[in-house]
Amino acid sequence: MEDAGKTIAGMVLCLGAGLLAGGAWWSLSAPRPSAAGGAHRILYYRDPMHPAYKSDKPGIAPDCGMQLEPVYSDEEGAAAGPSDGPAAPPGTVRIGADKQQLIGVRVEEVRKSGREENVRILGRVAADEARLFQVNAGADGLIREVSGATTGSRVKKEEVLASYYTNDSVTFRNQQNYLNALNVAGDAAFSDFARDTLKLAGLSDAQVQEMARTRKLTSTYKLTSPVAGTILARNVSAGQRFDKGFEFYRIADLSSVWVVADVFENDARLLRNVSGVTVRYLGRSFPARMSSVPPEFDRNTRALKVRLEVANEGYELRPDMFVDVDFKVNERSAIMVPVGAVINTGLRQAVFVDRGHGFFEPRRVETGAWLGDSVIVTDGLTPGERIVVSGNFLIDSESRLQLAAASAAPAGASDPVCGMKVDPSKPARHQAAYNGTTYNFCSESCKTRFSANPAMFARKKGEDGGR
Protein backbone atom coordinates (compact mmCIF):
# COMPACT_ATOMS: atom_id res chain seq x y z
CA MET A 1 0.00 0.00 0.00
CA GLU A 2 2.83 2.33 0.85
CA ASP A 3 4.39 1.74 -2.61
CA ALA A 4 1.02 2.42 -4.30
CA GLY A 5 0.72 5.75 -2.45
CA LYS A 6 4.16 6.80 -3.58
CA THR A 7 3.25 5.90 -7.16
CA ILE A 8 0.06 7.97 -7.08
CA ALA A 9 1.92 10.95 -5.56
CA GLY A 10 4.53 10.77 -8.30
CA MET A 11 1.85 10.70 -10.98
CA VAL A 12 0.21 13.80 -9.47
CA LEU A 13 3.53 15.67 -9.41
CA CYS A 14 4.22 14.74 -13.05
CA LEU A 15 0.71 15.85 -14.08
CA GLY A 16 1.17 19.20 -12.29
CA ALA A 17 4.52 19.77 -13.93
CA GLY A 18 2.98 18.96 -17.29
CA LEU A 19 0.16 21.42 -16.72
CA LEU A 20 2.65 24.14 -15.71
CA ALA A 21 4.79 23.48 -18.77
CA GLY A 22 1.71 23.51 -21.00
CA GLY A 23 0.55 26.78 -19.50
CA ALA A 24 3.96 28.33 -20.01
CA TRP A 25 4.02 27.12 -23.60
CA TRP A 26 0.54 28.55 -24.19
CA SER A 27 1.50 31.90 -22.69
CA LEU A 28 4.48 32.11 -25.02
CA SER A 29 2.77 30.91 -28.19
CA ALA A 30 -0.61 32.56 -27.77
CA PRO A 31 -1.14 35.90 -29.58
CA ARG A 32 -0.24 38.90 -27.43
CA PRO A 33 -2.89 41.59 -27.03
CA SER A 34 -2.05 45.00 -28.47
CA ALA A 35 -2.60 48.35 -26.85
CA ALA A 36 -5.94 48.57 -28.62
CA GLY A 37 -7.11 45.30 -27.09
CA GLY A 38 -6.62 43.13 -30.20
CA ALA A 39 -3.88 40.69 -31.21
CA HIS A 40 -0.67 41.63 -32.99
CA ARG A 41 -0.93 41.65 -36.75
CA ILE A 42 2.21 40.52 -38.52
CA LEU A 43 3.05 42.78 -41.42
CA TYR A 44 6.08 40.87 -42.72
CA TYR A 45 9.22 39.03 -41.67
CA ARG A 46 12.68 40.55 -41.81
CA ASP A 47 16.28 39.48 -41.61
CA PRO A 48 17.61 40.41 -38.13
CA MET A 49 21.05 41.07 -39.60
CA HIS A 50 19.87 42.89 -42.74
CA PRO A 51 16.52 44.63 -42.07
CA ALA A 52 16.27 45.59 -45.75
CA TYR A 53 15.46 41.94 -46.58
CA LYS A 54 11.74 41.29 -46.05
CA SER A 55 9.52 38.28 -46.65
CA ASP A 56 5.80 37.69 -46.32
CA LYS A 57 6.42 34.18 -44.90
CA PRO A 58 8.49 32.90 -41.98
CA GLY A 59 11.72 31.09 -42.78
CA ILE A 60 15.49 31.30 -42.74
CA ALA A 61 17.47 34.41 -43.72
CA PRO A 62 19.40 33.65 -46.94
CA ASP A 63 22.54 35.49 -45.87
CA CYS A 64 23.20 34.44 -42.29
CA GLY A 65 20.97 31.42 -41.80
CA MET A 66 19.14 32.99 -38.87
CA GLN A 67 15.41 32.72 -38.30
CA LEU A 68 13.41 35.58 -39.84
CA GLU A 69 11.76 37.69 -37.14
CA PRO A 70 8.18 39.00 -37.41
CA VAL A 71 7.37 42.69 -37.55
CA TYR A 72 4.05 43.62 -35.95
CA SER A 73 1.73 46.43 -36.93
CA ASP A 74 1.96 48.24 -33.59
CA GLU A 75 5.74 48.34 -33.51
CA GLU A 76 7.53 51.64 -34.17
CA GLY A 77 9.06 51.62 -37.62
CA ALA A 78 6.87 48.71 -38.80
CA ALA A 79 5.91 50.52 -42.00
CA ALA A 80 8.02 49.39 -44.90
CA GLY A 81 8.04 52.74 -46.63
CA PRO A 82 6.02 55.83 -47.47
CA SER A 83 2.31 55.40 -47.01
CA ASP A 84 1.23 56.69 -50.39
CA GLY A 85 2.43 57.17 -53.93
CA PRO A 86 5.16 55.38 -55.88
CA ALA A 87 8.49 54.21 -54.58
CA ALA A 88 10.42 56.84 -52.66
CA PRO A 89 13.04 58.71 -54.73
CA PRO A 90 16.72 58.81 -53.76
CA GLY A 91 17.41 60.94 -50.74
CA THR A 92 14.22 59.95 -48.90
CA VAL A 93 14.94 59.55 -45.21
CA ARG A 94 13.04 58.21 -42.24
CA ILE A 95 13.04 60.17 -38.99
CA GLY A 96 11.45 58.57 -35.93
CA ALA A 97 8.89 60.43 -33.87
CA ASP A 98 11.29 60.90 -30.96
CA LYS A 99 14.00 62.31 -33.20
CA GLN A 100 11.50 64.59 -34.95
CA GLN A 101 10.56 66.07 -31.60
CA LEU A 102 14.22 66.43 -30.66
CA ILE A 103 15.21 68.39 -33.78
CA GLY A 104 11.97 70.40 -33.88
CA VAL A 105 10.37 69.06 -37.06
CA ARG A 106 7.10 70.81 -37.86
CA VAL A 107 4.86 69.91 -40.81
CA GLU A 108 2.15 72.00 -42.49
CA GLU A 109 -0.35 71.29 -45.26
CA VAL A 110 0.16 72.94 -48.62
CA ARG A 111 -2.74 75.21 -49.53
CA LYS A 112 -3.67 77.40 -52.45
CA SER A 113 -5.05 80.74 -51.37
CA GLY A 114 -5.02 84.47 -51.99
CA ARG A 115 -3.08 87.00 -50.00
CA GLU A 116 -2.41 90.72 -49.84
CA GLU A 117 1.17 91.58 -49.03
CA ASN A 118 3.36 94.69 -48.87
CA VAL A 119 6.67 94.28 -50.67
CA ARG A 120 9.27 96.89 -49.72
CA ILE A 121 12.00 97.81 -52.23
CA LEU A 122 14.69 100.47 -52.10
CA GLY A 123 14.18 103.43 -54.45
CA ARG A 124 16.08 106.54 -55.54
CA VAL A 125 14.65 110.00 -56.17
CA ALA A 126 15.34 111.57 -59.58
CA ALA A 127 14.22 114.76 -61.29
CA ASP A 128 11.36 114.48 -63.76
CA GLU A 129 12.98 114.83 -67.18
CA ALA A 130 9.91 116.68 -68.46
CA ARG A 131 10.47 119.30 -65.72
CA LEU A 132 14.21 119.73 -66.25
CA PHE A 133 15.51 122.96 -67.90
CA GLN A 134 18.90 124.20 -69.04
CA VAL A 135 20.03 127.82 -69.34
CA ASN A 136 22.61 128.00 -72.16
CA ALA A 137 24.58 130.76 -73.87
CA GLY A 138 23.19 131.93 -77.24
CA ALA A 139 26.46 133.62 -78.25
CA ASP A 140 30.09 134.12 -77.15
CA GLY A 141 30.51 136.62 -74.36
CA LEU A 142 31.68 137.67 -70.90
CA ILE A 143 29.87 137.33 -67.56
CA ARG A 144 29.37 140.70 -65.86
CA GLU A 145 27.29 140.01 -62.75
CA VAL A 146 26.04 136.88 -60.96
CA SER A 147 23.22 136.64 -58.39
CA GLY A 148 23.58 134.87 -55.06
CA ALA A 149 21.56 131.81 -56.20
CA THR A 150 23.70 128.67 -55.94
CA THR A 151 23.24 124.94 -56.35
CA GLY A 152 20.24 123.87 -54.26
CA SER A 153 18.66 127.33 -54.19
CA ARG A 154 15.02 127.69 -55.11
CA VAL A 155 14.32 130.38 -57.71
CA LYS A 156 11.23 131.98 -59.17
CA LYS A 157 10.24 132.07 -62.79
CA GLU A 158 11.95 134.96 -64.69
CA GLU A 159 14.26 135.61 -61.73
CA VAL A 160 17.51 137.20 -62.94
CA LEU A 161 20.45 134.88 -62.29
CA ALA A 162 23.29 136.64 -64.13
CA SER A 163 24.09 139.18 -66.87
CA TYR A 164 26.65 139.00 -69.66
CA TYR A 165 28.07 141.13 -72.48
CA THR A 166 28.38 140.10 -76.14
CA ASN A 167 29.54 141.83 -79.30
CA ASP A 168 28.27 139.12 -81.61
CA SER A 169 27.25 140.74 -84.91
CA VAL A 170 24.54 138.17 -85.61
CA THR A 171 22.91 138.97 -82.30
CA PHE A 172 22.90 142.70 -83.04
CA ARG A 173 21.46 142.07 -86.51
CA ASN A 174 18.66 139.98 -84.99
CA GLN A 175 17.86 142.88 -82.66
CA GLN A 176 17.68 145.28 -85.59
CA ASN A 177 15.43 142.91 -87.51
CA TYR A 178 13.11 142.74 -84.55
CA LEU A 179 12.89 146.54 -84.28
CA ASN A 180 12.23 146.80 -88.02
CA ALA A 181 9.49 144.20 -87.74
CA LEU A 182 7.84 146.25 -85.03
CA ASN A 183 7.84 149.29 -87.30
CA VAL A 184 6.18 147.37 -90.18
CA ALA A 185 2.47 147.39 -89.42
CA GLY A 186 0.55 144.17 -89.98
CA ASP A 187 3.55 141.85 -90.39
CA ALA A 188 2.89 139.80 -87.25
CA ALA A 189 4.55 136.63 -88.62
CA PHE A 190 7.87 138.35 -89.23
CA SER A 191 7.67 140.03 -85.83
CA ASP A 192 7.17 136.67 -84.11
CA PHE A 193 10.08 135.16 -86.01
CA ALA A 194 12.39 138.03 -85.07
CA ARG A 195 11.36 137.81 -81.42
CA ASP A 196 12.08 134.06 -81.35
CA THR A 197 15.58 134.61 -82.77
CA LEU A 198 16.27 137.02 -79.93
CA LYS A 199 15.12 134.54 -77.33
CA LEU A 200 17.29 131.93 -79.01
CA ALA A 201 20.24 134.30 -78.61
CA GLY A 202 19.58 134.48 -74.87
CA LEU A 203 17.27 137.44 -74.30
CA SER A 204 14.51 136.92 -71.77
CA ASP A 205 10.88 137.80 -72.40
CA ALA A 206 11.28 140.82 -70.13
CA GLN A 207 14.21 142.10 -72.22
CA VAL A 208 12.35 141.59 -75.48
CA GLN A 209 9.41 143.55 -74.09
CA GLU A 210 11.84 146.28 -72.92
CA MET A 211 13.24 146.56 -76.47
CA ALA A 212 9.74 146.78 -77.89
CA ARG A 213 8.99 149.65 -75.50
CA THR A 214 12.23 151.63 -75.86
CA ARG A 215 13.05 150.71 -79.50
CA LYS A 216 16.76 150.54 -78.51
CA LEU A 217 19.46 147.92 -79.07
CA THR A 218 21.27 146.34 -76.11
CA SER A 219 24.66 144.73 -75.62
CA THR A 220 23.92 143.34 -72.14
CA TYR A 221 21.88 140.18 -71.80
CA LYS A 222 20.23 138.90 -68.64
CA LEU A 223 20.04 135.22 -67.73
CA THR A 224 16.69 134.43 -66.13
CA SER A 225 15.14 131.24 -64.76
CA PRO A 226 12.67 129.69 -67.21
CA VAL A 227 10.69 128.05 -64.41
CA ALA A 228 10.09 128.15 -60.68
CA GLY A 229 12.31 125.41 -59.38
CA THR A 230 15.57 124.34 -57.77
CA ILE A 231 19.06 124.90 -59.18
CA LEU A 232 20.72 121.52 -59.72
CA ALA A 233 23.92 122.84 -61.34
CA ARG A 234 25.61 126.28 -61.49
CA ASN A 235 28.58 126.77 -63.84
CA VAL A 236 29.01 130.53 -63.88
CA SER A 237 31.08 133.17 -62.10
CA ALA A 238 31.75 136.88 -62.56
CA GLY A 239 34.32 137.73 -65.24
CA GLN A 240 34.02 134.31 -66.86
CA ARG A 241 34.38 134.05 -70.63
CA PHE A 242 32.17 131.51 -72.40
CA ASP A 243 31.40 130.13 -75.83
CA LYS A 244 28.10 129.79 -77.56
CA GLY A 245 26.12 126.82 -76.19
CA PHE A 246 27.79 126.87 -72.76
CA GLU A 247 25.50 125.64 -69.92
CA PHE A 248 25.12 128.27 -67.23
CA TYR A 249 22.45 126.64 -65.05
CA ARG A 250 20.43 123.47 -64.82
CA ILE A 251 17.10 124.01 -63.08
CA ALA A 252 14.40 121.45 -62.18
CA ASP A 253 10.79 121.83 -61.14
CA LEU A 254 10.66 119.44 -58.15
CA SER A 255 6.95 119.84 -57.43
CA SER A 256 6.71 116.39 -59.01
CA VAL A 257 9.61 113.91 -59.04
CA TRP A 258 10.44 110.40 -60.16
CA VAL A 259 11.34 107.52 -57.87
CA VAL A 260 13.24 104.69 -59.57
CA ALA A 261 12.92 101.31 -57.82
CA ASP A 262 15.09 98.31 -58.73
CA VAL A 263 12.90 95.20 -58.99
CA PHE A 264 14.85 91.99 -59.56
CA GLU A 265 13.83 89.58 -62.28
CA ASN A 266 12.44 87.00 -59.85
CA ASP A 267 10.02 89.58 -58.41
CA ALA A 268 9.11 91.25 -61.70
CA ARG A 269 5.85 89.29 -61.92
CA LEU A 270 4.65 91.24 -58.86
CA LEU A 271 4.16 94.26 -61.09
CA ARG A 272 1.15 92.60 -62.69
CA ASN A 273 -0.75 92.48 -59.39
CA VAL A 274 0.11 95.83 -57.81
CA SER A 275 -2.92 97.64 -56.39
CA GLY A 276 -1.11 100.58 -54.80
CA VAL A 277 2.33 102.13 -54.29
CA THR A 278 3.57 104.28 -51.39
CA VAL A 279 6.93 106.02 -51.05
CA ARG A 280 8.21 106.45 -47.48
CA TYR A 281 10.95 108.79 -46.27
CA LEU A 282 11.75 109.71 -42.65
CA GLY A 283 8.31 108.76 -41.39
CA ARG A 284 6.42 110.54 -44.16
CA SER A 285 4.32 108.82 -46.81
CA PHE A 286 3.87 109.94 -50.41
CA PRO A 287 1.28 108.31 -52.69
CA ALA A 288 2.90 107.23 -55.95
CA ARG A 289 1.74 106.18 -59.39
CA MET A 290 3.49 103.73 -61.67
CA SER A 291 4.56 105.31 -64.93
CA SER A 292 3.11 104.04 -68.18
CA VAL A 293 6.66 103.78 -69.52
CA PRO A 294 7.84 100.12 -69.43
CA PRO A 295 10.63 99.41 -66.90
CA GLU A 296 14.22 99.63 -68.14
CA PHE A 297 16.60 96.70 -67.65
CA ASP A 298 19.96 97.31 -66.00
CA ARG A 299 22.49 94.77 -67.25
CA ASN A 300 24.88 95.50 -64.37
CA THR A 301 22.46 94.87 -61.49
CA ARG A 302 20.20 92.46 -63.45
CA ALA A 303 17.20 94.46 -62.22
CA LEU A 304 14.24 96.20 -63.80
CA LYS A 305 14.13 99.93 -63.08
CA VAL A 306 10.51 100.76 -62.34
CA ARG A 307 9.63 104.44 -62.64
CA LEU A 308 7.16 105.99 -60.19
CA GLU A 309 5.67 109.48 -60.30
CA VAL A 310 5.34 111.23 -56.93
CA ALA A 311 3.77 114.60 -56.06
CA ASN A 312 6.27 116.66 -54.05
CA GLU A 313 4.54 119.93 -53.19
CA GLY A 314 6.55 120.37 -49.99
CA TYR A 315 9.87 119.70 -51.77
CA GLU A 316 10.87 117.13 -49.11
CA LEU A 317 12.13 114.75 -51.78
CA ARG A 318 15.34 115.79 -53.52
CA PRO A 319 17.25 114.09 -56.36
CA ASP A 320 19.52 111.19 -55.32
CA MET A 321 17.75 110.60 -52.01
CA PHE A 322 17.12 106.95 -51.08
CA VAL A 323 13.56 106.08 -50.09
CA ASP A 324 11.51 102.98 -49.29
CA VAL A 325 8.91 101.92 -51.83
CA ASP A 326 5.99 99.78 -50.64
CA PHE A 327 4.16 97.82 -53.34
CA LYS A 328 0.77 96.51 -52.25
CA VAL A 329 0.47 93.17 -54.05
CA ASN A 330 -2.74 91.15 -54.33
CA GLU A 331 -1.71 87.56 -55.07
CA ARG A 332 -4.62 85.25 -55.82
CA SER A 333 -4.88 81.48 -56.31
CA ALA A 334 -1.23 80.79 -55.57
CA ILE A 335 0.58 78.16 -53.52
CA MET A 336 2.51 80.00 -50.82
CA VAL A 337 4.78 78.30 -48.29
CA PRO A 338 6.91 79.72 -45.48
CA VAL A 339 10.33 80.92 -46.57
CA GLY A 340 11.95 78.55 -44.06
CA ALA A 341 10.41 75.54 -45.82
CA VAL A 342 12.52 76.08 -48.96
CA ILE A 343 16.13 74.92 -49.01
CA ASN A 344 18.11 76.99 -51.52
CA THR A 345 21.41 75.47 -52.61
CA GLY A 346 22.06 78.07 -55.29
CA LEU A 347 21.58 75.57 -58.11
CA ARG A 348 18.20 74.28 -57.00
CA GLN A 349 15.40 74.89 -54.53
CA ALA A 350 13.76 72.02 -52.69
CA VAL A 351 11.33 71.15 -49.92
CA PHE A 352 10.79 67.95 -47.92
CA VAL A 353 7.41 66.30 -48.40
CA ASP A 354 5.97 64.20 -45.57
CA ARG A 355 5.17 60.76 -47.05
CA GLY A 356 3.89 59.32 -43.77
CA HIS A 357 5.32 56.91 -41.17
CA GLY A 358 8.27 59.25 -40.63
CA PHE A 359 9.45 59.25 -44.26
CA PHE A 360 10.43 62.58 -45.83
CA GLU A 361 10.97 62.93 -49.58
CA PRO A 362 13.13 65.70 -51.10
CA ARG A 363 11.14 67.50 -53.80
CA ARG A 364 12.57 70.04 -56.22
CA VAL A 365 10.36 73.11 -56.64
CA GLU A 366 10.23 76.28 -58.68
CA THR A 367 9.64 79.47 -56.72
CA GLY A 368 8.32 82.88 -57.70
CA ALA A 369 8.07 86.12 -55.78
CA TRP A 370 8.84 86.38 -52.09
CA LEU A 371 6.03 88.01 -50.13
CA GLY A 372 7.27 88.89 -46.67
CA ASP A 373 7.79 85.62 -44.78
CA SER A 374 6.24 83.53 -47.59
CA VAL A 375 7.34 82.48 -51.06
CA ILE A 376 5.18 81.53 -54.04
CA VAL A 377 5.76 77.99 -55.38
CA THR A 378 4.99 77.86 -59.09
CA ASP A 379 5.84 74.20 -59.71
CA GLY A 380 6.56 71.03 -57.72
CA LEU A 381 3.78 71.01 -55.11
CA THR A 382 0.05 70.34 -55.14
CA PRO A 383 -2.52 71.42 -52.55
CA GLY A 384 -3.09 68.83 -49.82
CA GLU A 385 0.52 67.65 -49.58
CA ARG A 386 2.34 68.13 -46.29
CA ILE A 387 5.80 69.68 -46.17
CA VAL A 388 8.40 70.32 -43.48
CA VAL A 389 8.46 73.98 -42.42
CA SER A 390 10.85 73.67 -39.47
CA GLY A 391 13.85 71.43 -38.85
CA ASN A 392 14.35 70.72 -42.55
CA PHE A 393 18.05 71.62 -42.53
CA LEU A 394 18.85 68.65 -40.30
CA ILE A 395 16.67 66.43 -42.48
CA ASP A 396 18.53 67.75 -45.52
CA SER A 397 21.85 66.82 -43.90
CA GLU A 398 20.60 63.27 -43.28
CA SER A 399 19.38 63.05 -46.87
CA ARG A 400 22.72 64.22 -48.26
CA LEU A 401 24.60 61.66 -46.17
CA GLN A 402 22.33 58.90 -47.49
CA LEU A 403 22.84 60.02 -51.09
CA ALA A 404 26.60 60.17 -50.58
CA ALA A 405 26.63 56.63 -49.15
CA ALA A 406 24.52 55.36 -52.04
CA SER A 407 26.79 56.96 -54.62
CA ALA A 408 29.84 55.44 -52.93
CA ALA A 409 28.44 51.89 -53.17
CA PRO A 410 30.12 49.86 -55.96
CA ALA A 411 28.04 49.66 -59.13
CA GLY A 412 26.62 46.26 -60.05
CA ALA A 413 27.56 44.72 -56.66
CA SER A 414 24.33 42.97 -55.68
CA ASP A 415 23.75 39.42 -54.54
CA PRO A 416 21.90 37.54 -57.37
CA VAL A 417 20.12 35.37 -54.76
CA CYS A 418 18.80 37.83 -52.16
CA GLY A 419 19.46 41.11 -53.97
CA MET A 420 21.48 42.66 -51.16
CA LYS A 421 24.35 45.05 -51.86
CA VAL A 422 27.82 43.59 -51.45
CA ASP A 423 31.24 45.15 -51.62
CA PRO A 424 33.52 43.14 -53.91
CA SER A 425 36.46 45.32 -52.92
CA LYS A 426 36.68 43.71 -49.48
CA PRO A 427 39.31 40.94 -49.15
CA ALA A 428 36.90 38.45 -47.55
CA ARG A 429 34.05 37.75 -49.93
CA HIS A 430 31.97 34.92 -51.37
CA GLN A 431 32.22 34.40 -55.11
CA ALA A 432 31.16 31.88 -57.71
CA ALA A 433 31.69 31.76 -61.46
CA TYR A 434 29.11 30.85 -64.05
CA ASN A 435 29.35 31.14 -67.87
CA GLY A 436 32.49 33.26 -67.58
CA THR A 437 30.97 35.72 -65.10
CA THR A 438 31.98 36.08 -61.46
CA TYR A 439 29.11 36.65 -59.02
CA ASN A 440 29.45 38.12 -55.52
CA PHE A 441 27.39 36.98 -52.54
CA CYS A 442 26.67 38.39 -49.11
CA SER A 443 27.02 34.98 -47.39
CA GLU A 444 28.08 31.41 -47.95
CA SER A 445 24.45 30.24 -47.83
CA CYS A 446 23.53 32.46 -50.81
CA LYS A 447 26.55 31.15 -52.68
CA THR A 448 25.44 27.55 -51.95
CA ARG A 449 21.91 28.21 -53.21
CA PHE A 450 23.33 29.80 -56.37
CA SER A 451 25.67 26.90 -57.01
CA ALA A 452 22.75 24.46 -56.74
CA ASN A 453 20.90 26.12 -59.66
CA PRO A 454 23.04 28.92 -61.20
CA ALA A 455 21.03 29.13 -64.42
CA MET A 456 17.86 30.16 -62.53
CA PHE A 457 19.52 32.99 -60.57
CA ALA A 458 21.56 34.20 -63.52
CA ARG A 459 18.42 34.38 -65.66
CA LYS A 460 16.43 36.08 -62.88
CA LYS A 461 19.06 38.67 -61.98
CA GLY A 462 20.77 38.99 -65.33
CA GLU A 463 24.33 40.13 -64.94
CA ASP A 464 23.70 42.50 -62.01
CA GLY A 465 25.66 40.41 -59.55
CA GLY A 466 28.65 39.72 -61.74
CA ARG A 467 31.67 41.60 -62.74
JOTA-V153826 format. One record per pair of residues at least 4 apart in sequence whose ideal C-beta (glycine too) atoms are under 7 Angstrom apart, sorted by the first residue. I is the first residue (numbers start at 1). J is the second residue. Records with the same first field share a line. If there is no record, write none. Layout:
I = J, J
//
This chain:
1 = 5
2 = 6
3 = 7
4 = 8
5 = 9
6 = 10
7 = 11
8 = 12
9 = 13
10 = 14
11 = 15
12 = 16
13 = 17
14 = 18
15 = 19
16 = 20
17 = 21
18 = 22
19 = 23
20 = 24
21 = 25
22 = 26
23 = 27
24 = 28
25 = 29
26 = 30
31 = 39, 40
32 = 39, 40
33 = 37, 38, 39
34 = 38, 39, 40, 74
35 = 74
40 = 72, 73, 74
41 = 72, 73
42 = 70, 71, 72
43 = 71, 72, 73, 78
44 = 54, 55, 56, 71, 80
45 = 54, 55, 57, 58, 68, 69, 70, 71
46 = 51, 53, 54, 68, 69, 71
47 = 51, 53, 61, 63, 68
48 = 66, 69
49 = 61, 63, 64, 66
50 = 63, 420
52 = 420
53 = 61, 418, 420
54 = 80
55 = 59, 68
58 = 68
59 = 68
60 = 65, 67, 68
61 = 65, 66, 68
62 = 417, 418, 445, 446, 449
63 = 418, 420, 442, 443, 445, 446
64 = 443
65 = 445
71 = 75, 78
72 = 78
73 = 78
76 = 96
77 = 96
79 = 83, 357
81 = 88, 359
82 = 88, 355, 356, 357, 359, 361
83 = 355, 356, 357
84 = 355, 356
85 = 355
88 = 92, 355, 359, 361
89 = 361
90 = 403, 406
91 = 362, 399, 402, 403
92 = 359, 360, 361
93 = 360, 395, 398, 399, 402
94 = 358, 359
95 = 99, 100, 105, 358, 360, 395
96 = 100, 358
97 = 101, 358
98 = 102
99 = 103
100 = 105
103 = 391, 394
104 = 390, 391
105 = 388, 390, 391
106 = 389, 390, 391
107 = 354, 386, 387, 388, 389
108 = 386, 387, 389
109 = 384, 386
110 = 335, 337, 381, 383, 384, 385, 387
111 = 383
112 = 333, 334, 335, 383
114 = 331, 332, 333
115 = 331, 336, 371
116 = 328, 330
117 = 329, 331, 371, 372
118 = 326, 328
119 = 270, 327, 329, 371
120 = 324, 325, 326
121 = 261, 262, 263, 325, 327
122 = 262, 322, 324
123 = 259, 260, 261, 279, 323, 325
124 = 259, 260, 320, 322
125 = 257, 259, 317, 318, 319, 320, 321, 323
126 = 257, 258, 260, 319
127 = 131, 132, 232, 252, 254, 257, 319
128 = 132, 256, 257, 258
131 = 252, 253, 256
132 = 252
133 = 226, 227, 251
134 = 247, 250
135 = 223, 226, 248, 249, 251
136 = 245, 246, 247, 248
137 = 141, 202, 242, 243, 244, 245, 246, 248
138 = 200, 201, 202, 244
139 = 166, 168, 171, 201, 202, 244
140 = 166, 168, 242, 243, 244
141 = 164, 165, 166, 242
142 = 164, 165, 241
143 = 162, 164, 236, 237, 238, 239, 240, 242
144 = 163, 164, 165, 220
145 = 162, 163, 238
146 = 162, 236, 237, 238
147 = 160, 161, 162
149 = 153, 155, 161, 231
150 = 231, 234
151 = 231, 232, 233, 234
152 = 230, 231
153 = 231
154 = 230
155 = 159, 225, 228, 229, 231, 251
156 = 225, 228
157 = 225, 227, 228
158 = 204, 206, 224, 225
159 = 224, 225
160 = 222, 224
161 = 223, 224, 225, 249
162 = 223, 236, 248
163 = 220, 221, 222, 223
164 = 221, 223
165 = 219, 220
166 = 171, 219, 221
167 = 219
169 = 173
170 = 174
171 = 175, 201
172 = 176, 217
173 = 177
174 = 178, 194, 197, 198, 201
175 = 179, 198, 211, 217
176 = 180, 217
177 = 181, 194
178 = 182, 194, 195, 198, 211
179 = 183, 211, 215
180 = 184
181 = 187, 190, 191, 194
182 = 191, 212
184 = 190
187 = 191
188 = 192
189 = 193
190 = 194
191 = 195
192 = 196
193 = 197
194 = 198
195 = 199, 208
196 = 200
197 = 201
198 = 203, 208
199 = 203, 208
202 = 221
203 = 207, 208, 221
204 = 222, 224
205 = 209
206 = 210, 224
207 = 211, 218, 222
208 = 212
209 = 213
210 = 214
211 = 216, 218
223 = 248
225 = 251
227 = 251, 253
228 = 253
229 = 251, 252, 253, 254
230 = 251, 252, 254
231 = 249, 251
232 = 250, 251, 252, 319
233 = 249, 250
234 = 249
235 = 247, 248
236 = 240, 248
242 = 246
254 = 312, 315
255 = 312, 313
256 = 309, 310, 311, 312
257 = 310, 312, 317
258 = 307, 308, 309
259 = 279, 288, 308, 310, 323, 325
260 = 305, 307
261 = 306, 308, 325
262 = 301, 303, 305
263 = 267, 268, 271, 303, 304, 306
264 = 302, 303
265 = 302
266 = 369
267 = 369, 370
268 = 304
269 = 368, 369
270 = 274, 327, 329, 369
271 = 306
273 = 329, 330, 331
274 = 290, 327, 328, 329
275 = 328, 330
276 = 328
277 = 288, 290, 308, 325, 327
278 = 285, 287, 288, 326
279 = 286, 288, 308, 310, 323, 325
280 = 285, 323, 324, 326
281 = 316, 317, 321, 323
284 = 316
286 = 310, 311
288 = 308, 309, 310
289 = 308, 309
290 = 306, 308
291 = 307, 308, 309
293 = 307
295 = 304, 305, 306
296 = 305
297 = 304
298 = 303, 305
308 = 325
310 = 317
312 = 316, 317
317 = 321
329 = 371
331 = 371, 376
334 = 376
335 = 376, 377, 381, 383
336 = 371, 374, 375, 376
337 = 341, 342, 351, 374, 375, 377, 387
338 = 373, 374, 389
339 = 370, 373, 374, 375
340 = 389, 390
341 = 351, 387, 388, 389, 392
342 = 349, 351, 365, 367, 375
343 = 349, 350, 392, 396
344 = 349
348 = 364
349 = 365, 367
350 = 362, 363, 364, 365
351 = 363, 365, 387
352 = 360, 361, 362, 387, 388, 392, 395
353 = 360, 361, 363, 385, 386, 387
354 = 360, 386, 387, 388
355 = 359, 360, 361
360 = 388, 395
362 = 399
363 = 380
364 = 380
365 = 377, 379, 380, 381
366 = 378, 379, 380
367 = 375, 376, 377, 378
368 = 376, 378
369 = 376
370 = 375
371 = 376
377 = 381
381 = 385
388 = 392, 395
391 = 395
392 = 396
393 = 397
394 = 398
395 = 399
396 = 400
397 = 401
398 = 402
399 = 403
400 = 404
401 = 405
402 = 406
403 = 407
404 = 408
405 = 409
409 = 413, 421
410 = 423, 424, 425
412 = 464, 467
413 = 421, 422, 423, 424, 440
414 = 419, 420, 421, 422, 464, 465
415 = 419, 420, 422, 440, 441, 442, 446, 465
416 = 439, 450, 457, 458, 461, 464, 465
417 = 441, 446, 449, 450, 457
418 = 442, 446
420 = 442
422 = 440, 441, 442
424 = 429, 440, 467
429 = 440
430 = 441, 443, 444, 447
431 = 438, 439, 440
432 = 439, 447, 450, 451
433 = 437, 438
434 = 439, 454, 458
435 = 458
437 = 463, 466
438 = 466, 467
439 = 450, 465, 466
440 = 465
441 = 446, 447, 450
442 = 446
444 = 448
445 = 449
446 = 450
447 = 451
448 = 452
450 = 454, 457
453 = 457
454 = 458
455 = 459
456 = 460
457 = 461
461 = 465
//
